[in-house]
Amino acid sequence: MIFFKLFLSFFKIGLFGFGGGYAMISFIQDEVVRKNGWISSSEFTDIIAVSQMTPGPVGINSATYCGYTALMNDMAMNPNAHEWMGILGSIVATFSLVLPSFILMLTISMFLMKYRKHPVVEMVLSGLRPAVVGLLAAAALCLMTKENFSSPDINMWQFWISVALFIATFVGTRYFKVSPIKMICLCAFAGFVLF
């Protein structure tokens, strides 16, 4: 049953996740944490961190880790389950996330070149652009949780250092054009020293 639910959830994410992996993060969190409760919010934060550090698209990496973690958490409640089910959960989640894009790209590629300048196609693409920006903003806001930033009533020092690192990263990459790789290394060093 969980494999079918996993397939449907990630297929839906893949079907409506316009804007790439980062835009999918809020969809993935909604499905695996809020709706189905397969993983906790802190586990999801860890999964996103690992997905960003490993090679490959963050959406696909997240699906792979979420599928594995969801099945491993489910196996903890089922003594007859085997560890290979976690691997199968990864495969199901990744395949179902990629499948809609694969089908859509095959279909669209046949018609896009022919109808690219058609007014209806241009209107659809114009409508998708702000939606993609909104999904990316939603992904950023979903990651602004107490697991990532702490909160003033839990740990004042960690909260303000996290906010300062967030602002420094934004300003550094946006206005000073610092390489994201350098910013990641600098923030990791700052986190090591300050926390």
Backbone as CSV, one residue per row, in Angstrom:
resi,resn,N_x,N_y,N_z,CA_x,CA_y,CA_z,C_x,C_y,C_z
1,MET,0.826,-1.206,0.000,0.000,0.000,0.000,0.866,1.264,0.000
2,ILE,1.947,1.250,0.797,2.788,2.445,0.881,3.491,2.708,-0.456
3,PHE,3.807,1.652,-1.206,4.456,1.852,-2.504,3.530,2.582,-3.471
4,PHE,2.256,2.207,-3.457,1.278,2.863,-4.322,1.098,4.325,-3.922
5,LYS,0.996,4.589,-2.610,0.857,5.968,-2.135,2.113,6.775,-2.458
6,LEU,3.274,6.135,-2.323,4.534,6.800,-2.653,4.569,7.152,-4.139
7,PHE,4.152,6.207,-4.988,4.122,6.457,-6.426,3.181,7.618,-6.756
8,LEU,1.967,7.597,-6.221,0.997,8.658,-6.516,1.478,10.020,-6.034
9,SER,2.036,10.058,-4.834,2.495,11.329,-4.279,3.594,11.942,-5.131
10,PHE,4.603,11.150,-5.482,5.719,11.703,-6.245,5.366,11.903,-7.714
11,PHE,4.433,11.132,-8.242,3.957,11.384,-9.600,3.260,12.740,-9.661
12,LYS,2.435,13.025,-8.650,1.741,14.320,-8.582,2.749,15.459,-8.452
13,ILE,3.776,15.260,-7.648,4.814,16.286,-7.496,5.522,16.511,-8.826
14,GLY,5.879,15.429,-9.505,6.543,15.540,-10.802,5.673,16.179,-11.862
15,LEU,4.364,15.951,-11.766,3.440,16.498,-12.761,3.238,18.003,-12.596
16,PHE,3.216,18.482,-11.355,2.926,19.894,-11.107,4.131,20.679,-10.600
17,GLY,5.298,20.063,-10.535,6.482,20.739,-10.004,7.219,21.535,-11.044
18,PHE,6.578,22.566,-11.592,7.232,23.423,-12.576,8.324,24.232,-11.889
19,GLY,9.421,24.434,-12.590,10.475,25.286,-12.063,11.668,24.534,-11.536
20,GLY,11.700,23.228,-11.670,12.860,22.463,-11.255,12.803,21.988,-9.816
21,GLY,13.940,21.464,-9.367,14.028,20.814,-8.061,13.702,21.695,-6.882
22,TYR,14.206,22.934,-6.895,13.961,23.814,-5.750,12.487,24.177,-5.640
23,ALA,11.814,24.290,-6.773,10.383,24.580,-6.743,9.592,23.385,-6.222
24,MET,10.147,22.184,-6.337,9.463,20.981,-5.856,9.567,20.784,-4.349
25,ILE,10.507,21.462,-3.710,10.758,21.213,-2.293,9.505,21.418,-1.451
26,SER,8.761,22.493,-1.711,7.554,22.727,-0.910,6.501,21.661,-1.176
27,PHE,6.401,21.180,-2.433,5.481,20.088,-2.751,5.876,18.815,-2.007
28,ILE,7.168,18.498,-2.057,7.655,17.277,-1.407,7.400,17.345,0.090
29,GLN,7.698,18.493,0.696,7.467,18.637,2.129,5.985,18.464,2.466
30,ASP,5.133,19.043,1.660,3.698,18.936,1.907,3.232,17.478,1.848
31,GLU,3.737,16.737,0.881,3.306,15.340,0.709,3.891,14.412,1.769
32,VAL,5.204,14.489,1.984,5.837,13.477,2.838,5.796,13.820,4.324
33,VAL,5.728,15.109,4.658,5.711,15.500,6.072,4.287,15.769,6.535
34,ARG,3.583,16.671,5.852,2.270,17.100,6.337,1.154,16.096,6.052
35,LYS,1.015,15.708,4.782,-0.129,14.867,4.411,0.025,13.416,4.854
36,ASN,1.184,12.833,4.573,1.348,11.396,4.840,2.112,11.084,6.117
37,GLY,2.870,12.035,6.643,3.607,11.818,7.885,4.651,10.718,7.802
38,TRP,5.228,10.529,6.612,6.231,9.482,6.455,7.533,9.836,7.155
39,ILE,7.862,11.130,7.156,9.089,11.574,7.817,8.778,12.822,8.635
40,SER,9.646,13.113,9.588,9.452,14.298,10.424,10.019,15.530,9.738
41,SER,9.691,16.681,10.278,10.174,17.938,9.707,11.695,18.037,9.798
42,SER,12.265,17.575,10.910,13.723,17.629,11.055,14.401,16.655,10.096
43,GLU,13.807,15.472,9.874,14.358,14.531,8.890,14.308,15.140,7.496
44,PHE,13.217,15.840,7.185,13.098,16.470,5.873,14.178,17.531,5.681
45,THR,14.440,18.315,6.709,15.495,19.325,6.633,16.846,18.668,6.365
46,ASP,17.117,17.558,7.043,18.370,16.832,6.814,18.440,16.296,5.385
47,ILE,17.306,15.794,4.895,17.260,15.256,3.534,17.566,16.350,2.517
48,ILE,17.004,17.534,2.719,17.271,18.651,1.795,18.742,19.034,1.832
49,ALA,19.323,19.072,3.034,20.744,19.415,3.155,21.611,18.400,2.411
50,VAL,21.328,17.113,2.608,22.104,16.071,1.924,21.861,16.127,0.413
51,SER,20.617,16.390,0.008,20.285,16.459,-1.420,21.021,17.588,-2.119
52,GLN,21.233,18.691,-1.410,21.938,19.821,-2.005,23.432,19.566,-2.096
53,MET,23.956,18.743,-1.198,25.401,18.489,-1.183,25.812,17.380,-2.146
54,THR,24.880,16.507,-2.506,25.235,15.408,-3.394,25.040,15.820,-4.856
55,PRO,25.787,15.218,-5.769,25.639,15.576,-7.187,24.252,15.209,-7.714
56,GLY,23.766,16.014,-8.623,22.476,15.752,-9.241,21.436,16.767,-8.837
57,PRO,20.298,16.749,-9.519,19.221,17.704,-9.230,18.656,17.495,-7.824
58,VAL,18.402,18.581,-7.133,17.954,18.510,-5.743,16.590,17.845,-5.628
59,GLY,15.710,18.024,-6.594,14.392,17.399,-6.537,14.475,15.888,-6.624
60,ILE,15.300,15.397,-7.528,15.452,13.952,-7.695,16.171,13.349,-6.493
61,ASN,17.211,14.020,-6.029,17.908,13.539,-4.833,16.969,13.486,-3.636
62,SER,16.149,14.518,-3.488,15.196,14.554,-2.375,14.196,13.414,-2.475
63,ALA,13.700,13.155,-3.677,12.755,12.055,-3.867,13.396,10.722,-3.502
64,THR,14.644,10.533,-3.920,15.350,9.288,-3.623,15.496,9.093,-2.119
65,TYR,15.961,10.132,-1.417,16.142,10.032,0.026,14.812,9.908,0.755
66,CYS,13.801,10.656,0.295,12.485,10.589,0.946,11.871,9.201,0.776
67,GLY,12.001,8.632,-0.413,11.471,7.286,-0.635,12.127,6.269,0.269
68,TYR,13.428,6.359,0.392,14.158,5.430,1.264,13.773,5.635,2.727
69,THR,13.780,6.883,3.175,13.486,7.178,4.578,12.049,6.820,4.942
70,ALA,11.113,7.104,4.034,9.706,6.772,4.294,9.534,5.274,4.495
71,LEU,10.177,4.482,3.638,10.051,3.028,3.766,10.787,2.505,4.991
72,MET,11.947,3.089,5.305,12.678,2.644,6.497,11.886,2.971,7.768
73,ASN,11.252,4.143,7.805,10.413,4.481,8.954,9.205,3.561,9.036
74,ASP,8.636,3.203,7.889,7.504,2.278,7.868,7.945,0.883,8.304
75,MET,9.159,0.486,7.912,9.680,-0.830,8.287,9.895,-0.944,9.783
76,ALA,10.188,0.184,10.435,10.410,0.148,11.884,9.157,-0.339,12.608
77,MET,7.983,-0.128,12.003,6.727,-0.566,12.612,6.317,-1.955,12.137
78,ASN,7.029,-2.499,11.144,6.681,-3.800,10.578,7.868,-4.753,10.738
79,PRO,7.791,-5.718,11.659,8.937,-6.602,11.897,9.239,-7.560,10.744
80,ASN,8.295,-7.768,9.826,8.511,-8.681,8.704,9.139,-8.001,7.495
81,ALA,9.380,-6.712,7.578,9.918,-5.969,6.439,11.423,-6.223,6.300
82,HIS,11.919,-6.034,5.078,13.340,-6.225,4.789,13.956,-4.900,4.351
83,GLU,15.270,-4.805,4.501,15.956,-3.554,4.184,15.879,-3.206,2.698
84,TRP,15.761,-4.198,1.826,15.670,-3.915,0.389,14.427,-3.103,0.059
85,MET,13.439,-3.110,0.966,12.229,-2.326,0.709,12.541,-0.831,0.720
86,GLY,13.516,-0.400,1.516,13.939,0.998,1.508,14.532,1.388,0.165
87,ILE,15.325,0.494,-0.394,15.910,0.742,-1.721,14.808,0.785,-2.773
88,LEU,13.851,-0.117,-2.665,12.723,-0.116,-3.597,11.896,1.166,-3.450
89,GLY,11.762,1.664,-2.221,11.073,2.941,-1.998,11.781,4.085,-2.696
90,SER,13.113,4.075,-2.674,13.898,5.090,-3.390,13.642,5.020,-4.884
91,ILE,13.624,3.811,-5.406,13.416,3.625,-6.846,12.023,4.090,-7.249
92,VAL,11.019,3.706,-6.460,9.637,4.088,-6.782,9.480,5.600,-6.753
93,ALA,9.994,6.246,-5.702,9.851,7.705,-5.571,10.577,8.429,-6.705
94,THR,11.778,8.012,-7.019,12.549,8.664,-8.078,11.904,8.451,-9.440
95,PHE,11.509,7.212,-9.730,10.875,6.905,-11.017,9.577,7.687,-11.190
96,SER,8.755,7.713,-10.145,7.461,8.392,-10.266,7.624,9.906,-10.350
97,LEU,8.695,10.463,-9.797,8.949,11.899,-9.922,9.382,12.265,-11.340
98,VAL,10.178,11.408,-11.949,10.729,11.686,-13.276,9.741,11.340,-14.396
99,LEU,8.882,10.375,-14.170,7.976,9.892,-15.216,7.116,10.978,-15.854
100,PRO,6.434,11.850,-15.083,5.627,12.883,-15.741,6.451,13.829,-16.609
101,SER,7.634,14.194,-16.144,8.498,15.084,-16.937,8.908,14.413,-18.232
102,PHE,9.227,13.145,-18.148,9.622,12.396,-19.337,8.484,12.362,-20.361
103,ILE,7.287,12.049,-19.890,6.123,11.982,-20.781,5.807,13.365,-21.356
104,LEU,5.817,14.390,-20.491,5.507,15.748,-20.950,6.541,16.261,-21.945
105,MET,7.810,16.001,-21.681,8.857,16.489,-22.585,8.771,15.816,-23.956
106,LEU,8.456,14.530,-23.964,8.277,13.860,-25.263,7.113,14.475,-26.024
107,THR,6.021,14.725,-25.315,4.834,15.289,-25.955,5.074,16.731,-26.396
108,ILE,5.626,17.524,-25.504,5.830,18.941,-25.798,6.846,19.146,-26.911
109,SER,7.912,18.349,-26.897,8.959,18.552,-27.909,8.430,18.347,-29.318
110,MET,7.390,17.523,-29.467,6.825,17.315,-30.796,6.055,18.547,-31.284
111,PHE,5.472,19.294,-30.343,4.603,20.404,-30.726,5.205,21.791,-30.488
112,LEU,6.153,21.895,-29.576,6.648,23.212,-29.184,7.332,23.940,-30.332
113,MET,8.189,23.243,-31.044,8.908,23.908,-32.125,7.939,24.401,-33.202
114,LYS,6.879,23.673,-33.410,5.919,24.048,-34.442,5.022,25.200,-33.994
115,TYR,4.623,25.196,-32.708,3.641,26.172,-32.210,4.235,27.159,-31.196
116,ARG,5.554,27.291,-31.159,6.205,28.134,-30.158,5.740,29.576,-30.203
117,LYS,5.475,30.108,-31.362,5.065,31.514,-31.503,3.551,31.699,-31.463
118,HIS,2.825,30.635,-31.228,1.362,30.731,-31.158,0.972,31.530,-29.906
119,PRO,-0.004,32.445,-30.011,-0.379,33.291,-28.866,-0.806,32.504,-27.621
120,VAL,-1.485,31.391,-27.797,-1.927,30.598,-26.641,-0.721,30.014,-25.914
121,VAL,0.247,29.497,-26.662,1.452,28.931,-26.056,2.232,30.020,-25.330
122,GLU,2.349,31.191,-25.938,3.049,32.304,-25.291,2.344,32.740,-24.005
123,MET,0.998,32.733,-24.010,0.255,33.108,-22.801,0.453,32.078,-21.689
124,VAL,0.453,30.793,-22.056,0.667,29.742,-21.056,2.055,29.884,-20.430
125,LEU,3.066,30.077,-21.255,4.423,30.234,-20.741,4.560,31.509,-19.906
126,SER,3.875,32.582,-20.296,3.902,33.813,-19.511,3.247,33.615,-18.148
127,GLY,2.225,32.781,-18.095,1.570,32.499,-16.828,2.385,31.593,-15.923
128,LEU,3.201,30.737,-16.532,4.015,29.818,-15.734,5.200,30.523,-15.070
129,ARG,5.736,31.564,-15.682,6.920,32.232,-15.125,6.694,32.756,-13.710
130,PRO,5.621,33.530,-13.445,5.429,33.977,-12.062,5.109,32.824,-11.104
131,ALA,4.468,31.770,-11.625,4.184,30.612,-10.773,5.478,29.945,-10.328
132,VAL,6.454,29.870,-11.228,7.749,29.285,-10.886,8.446,30.119,-9.819
133,VAL,8.406,31.434,-9.962,9.010,32.314,-8.949,8.315,32.113,-7.601
134,GLY,6.992,31.992,-7.620,6.251,31.751,-6.381,6.603,30.425,-5.738
135,LEU,6.790,29.384,-6.558,7.171,28.082,-6.020,8.572,28.117,-5.415
136,LEU,9.487,28.849,-6.055,10.832,28.981,-5.483,10.790,29.746,-4.165
137,ALA,9.958,30.789,-4.093,9.812,31.530,-2.839,9.196,30.642,-1.760
138,ALA,8.212,29.824,-2.142,7.593,28.904,-1.179,8.610,27.897,-0.664
139,ALA,9.491,27.426,-1.546,10.534,26.494,-1.117,11.469,27.150,-0.103
140,ALA,11.834,28.411,-0.362,12.695,29.126,0.583,11.994,29.316,1.926
141,LEU,10.729,29.682,1.886,9.987,29.890,3.133,9.765,28.587,3.894
142,CYS,9.600,27.470,3.175,9.421,26.177,3.835,10.666,25.774,4.619
143,LEU,11.817,26.234,4.160,13.063,25.883,4.846,13.405,26.841,5.977
144,MET,12.622,27.899,6.138,12.853,28.838,7.242,12.086,28.361,8.467
145,THR,12.568,27.269,9.032,11.914,26.655,10.183,12.837,26.715,11.385
146,LYS,12.288,26.340,12.524,13.116,26.349,13.741,14.209,25.292,13.681
147,GLU,14.025,24.241,12.844,15.091,23.250,12.681,16.299,23.855,11.980
148,ASN,16.074,24.826,11.086,17.170,25.463,10.360,17.682,26.721,11.049
149,PHE,16.762,27.545,11.564,17.132,28.841,12.113,17.092,28.885,13.631
150,SER,16.525,27.864,14.255,16.192,27.890,15.680,15.105,28.949,15.862
151,SER,14.954,29.477,17.064,14.004,30.565,17.295,14.485,31.357,18.498
152,PRO,14.072,32.612,18.625,14.570,33.439,19.729,14.263,32.870,21.110
153,ASP,13.153,32.166,21.252,12.823,31.631,22.575,13.521,30.301,22.870
154,ILE,14.069,29.635,21.852,14.796,28.377,22.083,16.287,28.641,22.265
155,ASN,16.890,29.311,21.290,18.326,29.602,21.352,18.567,30.918,20.620
156,MET,18.647,31.994,21.358,18.786,33.337,20.796,20.051,33.453,19.932
157,TRP,21.180,32.923,20.418,22.449,33.008,19.700,22.353,32.314,18.337
158,GLN,21.867,31.079,18.320,21.758,30.339,17.077,20.793,31.019,16.104
159,PHE,19.709,31.560,16.608,18.741,32.231,15.745,19.372,33.428,15.039
160,TRP,20.024,34.314,15.795,20.574,35.527,15.178,21.776,35.238,14.286
161,ILE,22.573,34.234,14.641,23.681,33.844,13.759,23.121,33.266,12.465
162,SER,22.076,32.461,12.553,21.447,31.896,11.347,20.887,32.988,10.456
163,VAL,20.218,33.971,11.049,19.671,35.089,10.275,20.808,35.885,9.622
164,ALA,21.891,36.122,10.382,23.033,36.862,9.841,23.680,36.108,8.675
165,LEU,23.821,34.782,8.804,24.387,33.985,7.715,23.478,33.998,6.488
166,PHE,22.165,33.958,6.723,21.202,34.019,5.615,21.346,35.341,4.863
167,ILE,21.376,36.449,5.597,21.494,37.775,4.972,22.842,37.928,4.269
168,ALA,23.921,37.467,4.921,25.248,37.558,4.311,25.324,36.743,3.022
169,THR,24.708,35.578,3.017,24.701,34.744,1.815,23.910,35.408,0.696
170,PHE,22.749,35.953,1.046,21.932,36.634,0.039,22.677,37.823,-0.555
171,VAL,23.227,38.677,0.303,23.947,39.870,-0.173,25.205,39.472,-0.945
172,GLY,25.932,38.483,-0.435,27.162,38.054,-1.091,26.945,37.521,-2.486
173,THR,25.921,36.681,-2.643,25.677,36.098,-3.970,24.941,37.058,-4.896
174,ARG,24.060,37.889,-4.340,23.233,38.781,-5.177,23.995,40.030,-5.622
175,TYR,24.660,40.681,-4.673,25.260,41.987,-4.973,26.763,41.929,-5.217
176,PHE,27.464,41.028,-4.549,28.908,40.949,-4.729,29.326,39.808,-5.648
177,LYS,28.336,39.058,-6.143,28.560,37.982,-7.112,29.582,36.957,-6.634
178,VAL,29.553,36.658,-5.330,30.425,35.622,-4.779,29.907,34.270,-5.251
179,SER,30.801,33.392,-5.606,30.422,32.061,-6.077,29.627,31.319,-4.989
180,PRO,28.540,30.641,-5.366,27.777,29.873,-4.371,28.622,28.822,-3.655
181,ILE,29.595,28.244,-4.354,30.474,27.253,-3.717,31.297,27.910,-2.619
182,LYS,31.820,29.103,-2.890,32.571,29.829,-1.856,31.674,30.194,-0.681
183,MET,30.428,30.601,-0.982,29.502,30.970,0.097,29.170,29.756,0.969
184,ILE,28.992,28.605,0.347,28.724,27.392,1.122,29.898,27.078,2.040
185,CYS,31.113,27.164,1.504,32.310,26.891,2.318,32.457,27.909,3.446
186,LEU,32.244,29.195,3.135,32.353,30.223,4.169,31.299,30.052,5.258
187,CYS,30.080,29.741,4.870,29.009,29.547,5.861,29.227,28.289,6.685
188,ALA,29.772,27.246,6.055,30.092,26.031,6.807,31.168,26.329,7.836
189,PHE,32.185,27.086,7.438,33.249,27.462,8.383,32.685,28.336,9.506
190,ALA,31.843,29.317,9.147,31.233,30.175,10.161,30.357,29.372,11.121
191,GLY,29.600,28.404,10.578,28.766,27.552,11.439,29.609,26.712,12.371
192,PHE,30.739,26.217,11.858,31.655,25.410,12.692,32.236,26.251,13.827
193,VAL,32.637,27.475,13.524,33.264,28.339,14.522,32.239,28.897,15.503
194,LEU,31.090,29.353,14.996,30.126,30.077,15.842,29.149,29.174,16.597
195,PHE,28.926,27.963,16.094,27.985,27.080,16.788,28.738,26.062,17.578
